[in-house]
Amino acid sequence: MADDPSDAPAVHLDLVDAPGRGPGPERDRELLGPDERARADRMPPSVREVWIRSRALLRTTVAPYLGCAAPEVRLARDGRGRPVLPDAPAVHVSLAHTAGCCAVAVSTAGPVGVDVERVRPLSLPDGLARRLLTPGELAEWDGVEAAERTRWLLRRWTWKEALLKAEGTGLRGGLHSFDLGWTPAGPWVRSARHRSRRWWVAEVPAGPLHVAAVARDRGMRTAS
Ligand SMILES: CC(C)(COP(=O)(O)OP(=O)(O)OC[C@H]1O[C@@H](n2cnc3c(N)ncnc32)[C@H](O)[C@@H]1OP(=O)(O)O)[C@@H](O)C(=O)NCCC(=O)NCCS
């Protein structure tokens, strides 16, 4: 899906379920600020460890870009919820978490978005597909083999959510507001809102239990 791999964002994926991965929740927690620790303490245990890992991973990943130690990385959100680094506005970050896995993307070349989903049974895949997909994408969905449908839909979900995170809108940007597909020549994004921009979208290898994708806004299209 990438039309220029040379400016691919760095993506760090951590499978939290995997034995021996990461330094462990207590060491990770030490990297967090007081507000983040308080937020973590309010979370159900089922999501807390992955969330703490995502913050620790983000801090350790971006610390070299800032030239500071991981606990000193200041992290904030913009008005729409996108994570930002107030001390390094040219370093763009994105993060995602799901059961057993978190992902962090870093880009110095433009806004970036990452998403990861656990591959899990979907109780009403057709209903989810209608919620997620445009009419054009639904036509594609109709042709997907029954055995492939769950993974297909979760993959498509990650592409779309990664793009909406790169855009900075999150889901408010509208999952139905664009068609997304790819050709060997590069990503194919069709919508009035996105037409003027160039997008880079790629899948991230995430093992058998997860699917993940990263997207980057490559700036305005130039007339050709
Ligand atoms: C941002 C959003 C796409 C996250 O999706 P999710 O599957 O629940 O969670 P993920 O783990 O994939 O991603 C969560 C991370 O996305 C990031 N994020 C939040 N808003 C963002 C935005 N506008 N742009 C980019 N990234 C964003 C945050 O870092 C968040 O993690 P954090 O809370 O630990 O900081 C989604 O929750 C959203 O759009 N929320 C905004 C509220 C909204 O629109 N609600 C109406 C739904 S129709």
PDBQT file of the ligand as one rigid body, heavy atoms in Angstrom, charges set to zero:
ROOT
HETATM    1  C1  LIG A 301      -9.513   7.914  18.843  1.00  0.00    +0.000 C 
HETATM    2  C2  LIG A 301     -10.315   6.672  18.557  1.00  0.00    +0.000 C 
HETATM    3  C3  LIG A 301     -10.287   6.428  17.048  1.00  0.00    +0.000 C 
HETATM    4  C4  LIG A 301      -9.668   5.540  19.341  1.00  0.00    +0.000 C 
HETATM    5  O1  LIG A 301     -10.168   4.292  19.030  1.00  0.00    +0.000 OA
HETATM    6  P1  LIG A 301     -10.143   3.034  20.005  1.00  0.00    +0.000 P 
HETATM    7  O2  LIG A 301     -10.238   1.845  19.098  1.00  0.00    +0.000 OA
HETATM    8  O3  LIG A 301     -11.152   3.213  21.058  1.00  0.00    +0.000 OA
HETATM    9  O4  LIG A 301      -8.750   3.050  20.765  1.00  0.00    +0.000 OA
HETATM   10  P2  LIG A 301      -7.262   2.851  20.247  1.00  0.00    +0.000 P 
HETATM   11  O5  LIG A 301      -6.573   2.079  21.265  1.00  0.00    +0.000 OA
HETATM   12  O6  LIG A 301      -7.200   2.378  18.834  1.00  0.00    +0.000 OA
HETATM   13  O7  LIG A 301      -6.674   4.349  20.233  1.00  0.00    +0.000 OA
HETATM   14  C5  LIG A 301      -6.714   5.114  21.373  1.00  0.00    +0.000 C 
HETATM   15  C6  LIG A 301      -5.727   6.234  21.244  1.00  0.00    +0.000 C 
HETATM   16  O8  LIG A 301      -6.023   7.056  20.110  1.00  0.00    +0.000 OA
HETATM   17  C7  LIG A 301      -5.468   8.354  20.373  1.00  0.00    +0.000 C 
HETATM   18  N1  LIG A 301      -6.438   9.351  19.938  1.00  0.00    +0.000 N 
HETATM   19  C8  LIG A 301      -7.524   9.810  20.587  1.00  0.00    +0.000 A 
HETATM   20  N2  LIG A 301      -8.155  10.754  19.837  1.00  0.00    +0.000 NA
HETATM   21  C9  LIG A 301      -7.412  10.906  18.704  1.00  0.00    +0.000 A 
HETATM   22  C10 LIG A 301      -7.531  11.721  17.543  1.00  0.00    +0.000 A 
HETATM   23  N3  LIG A 301      -8.539  12.596  17.378  1.00  0.00    +0.000 N 
HETATM   24  N4  LIG A 301      -6.599  11.620  16.577  1.00  0.00    +0.000 NA
HETATM   25  C11 LIG A 301      -5.576  10.751  16.691  1.00  0.00    +0.000 A 
HETATM   26  N5  LIG A 301      -5.406   9.943  17.772  1.00  0.00    +0.000 NA
HETATM   27  C12 LIG A 301      -6.326  10.007  18.752  1.00  0.00    +0.000 A 
HETATM   28  C13 LIG A 301      -5.167   8.438  21.859  1.00  0.00    +0.000 C 
HETATM   29  O9  LIG A 301      -3.769   8.397  22.019  1.00  0.00    +0.000 OA
HETATM   30  C14 LIG A 301      -5.781   7.166  22.407  1.00  0.00    +0.000 C 
HETATM   31  O10 LIG A 301      -5.056   6.549  23.438  1.00  0.00    +0.000 OA
HETATM   32  P3  LIG A 301      -4.998   7.171  24.920  1.00  0.00    +0.000 P 
HETATM   33  O11 LIG A 301      -6.405   7.465  25.297  1.00  0.00    +0.000 OA
HETATM   34  O12 LIG A 301      -4.357   6.083  25.699  1.00  0.00    +0.000 OA
HETATM   35  O13 LIG A 301      -4.143   8.391  24.794  1.00  0.00    +0.000 OA
HETATM   36  C15 LIG A 301     -11.780   6.810  18.950  1.00  0.00    +0.000 C 
HETATM   37  O14 LIG A 301     -11.966   6.457  20.273  1.00  0.00    +0.000 OA
HETATM   38  C16 LIG A 301     -12.302   8.218  18.767  1.00  0.00    +0.000 C 
HETATM   39  O15 LIG A 301     -12.394   8.733  17.676  1.00  0.00    +0.000 OA
HETATM   40  N6  LIG A 301     -12.685   8.866  19.846  1.00  0.00    +0.000 N 
HETATM   41  C17 LIG A 301     -13.159  10.220  19.780  1.00  0.00    +0.000 C 
HETATM   42  C18 LIG A 301     -14.545  10.281  20.357  1.00  0.00    +0.000 C 
HETATM   43  C19 LIG A 301     -15.589  10.023  19.328  1.00  0.00    +0.000 C 
HETATM   44  O16 LIG A 301     -15.477  10.421  18.201  1.00  0.00    +0.000 OA
HETATM   45  N7  LIG A 301     -16.669   9.371  19.720  1.00  0.00    +0.000 N 
HETATM   46  C20 LIG A 301     -17.769   9.118  18.844  1.00  0.00    +0.000 C 
HETATM   47  C21 LIG A 301     -17.617   7.752  18.210  1.00  0.00    +0.000 C 
HETATM   48  S1  LIG A 301     -18.548   7.682  16.705  1.00  0.00    +0.000 SA
ENDROOT
TORSDOF 0
